[in-house]
Amino acid sequence: MTKDRPFLGVMLMLAFCVLAPLGDSIAKLLGGTIALGLLVLARFAIQAAILVPIVVWAGQGFRLPPRVLGWSLVRTVLHILGIGLMFSALQYLPLADALAIAFVMPFIMLILGHFALGEHVGLHRMVACAIGFVGTLLVIQPNFIEVGYPALLPLGVAVIFALFMMVTRKIARAVDPIKLQAISGIQATLMLAPFLIFGPTQLGQADMASSATTWALLLGLGVIGTLAHLFMTWSLRFAPAATLAPMQYLEIPFGTAIGWLIFADLPNGLAALGICITIGAGLYIILRERRLSQRTPDAPATT
């Protein structure tokens, strides 16, 4: 068992909250130059290149039980779809707005847990979900007027990653997280490799200088994405999930700052209000979950 070191756990989660939107900003920069298939392929291929040697060095091997292997393939497909939709959304939406809409995911997970897994979700949390959805709609509305249906892409990201998290929860106890991420990188690379042969790369249209910059950004995208997920995984080894969960919403203000610095994008008044409502509703649900988890087993769940 790893001894709790809350400060280290918080710092690792803080690093994730900075790196995740930074990786998204690189994807947004590359989206006009690189075909989507190659962009997603680079993200997973670099993840595999980083993590496979770690798994080999640890002597873990890559064999999975048949049941876990099937779920790991489902998880990888969901991960590819989620990242692909997010990278697509970033070509139309400001970084902060896309992140805020995608953060409807905790509400979707709560509802899926209720209807798909039979988990109890009381009135208070259902109301918080409804308020969170209203906040999300406030973010979508001005973007929908400006870009149309692509403004709904982050909702697809939220649904897919909610399913992704449910599958991850199902198999996480059976597989080391680094090994699981390494296998996911291998699976995704094999699934997406045909894009190198049959898909348009668009790299040939650039001169050598810009190509070198593009390849450097692609490498940065893969390294940052991999490190972000490792930092999040490691943070949970040193601090309780209840401590770290509220911090994940720091990804939105960090994303806002990065979007402003790189793209000069800031949410308008209506979108900013929606972001605040979404964050508030999400934090309420997290605090409610923490409060309920601290109850004695025989205490009635009334919320």
Secondary structure by P-SEA (a helix, b strand, c coil): cccccaaaaaaaaaaaaaaaaaaaaaaaaacccccaaaaaaaaaaaaaaacaaaaaaacccccccaaaaaaaaaaaaaaaaaaaaaaaaaacccaaaaaaaacaaaaaaaaaaaccccccccaaaaaaaaaaaaaaaaaaaaaaaccccccaaaaaaaaaaaaaaaaaaaccccccaaaaaaaaaaaaaaaacccccccccccccccaaaaaaaaaaaaaaaaaaaaaaaaaaaaaaccccccccccccaaaaaaaaaaaacccccccaaaaaaaaaaaaaaaaaaaaaaaaaaccccccccc
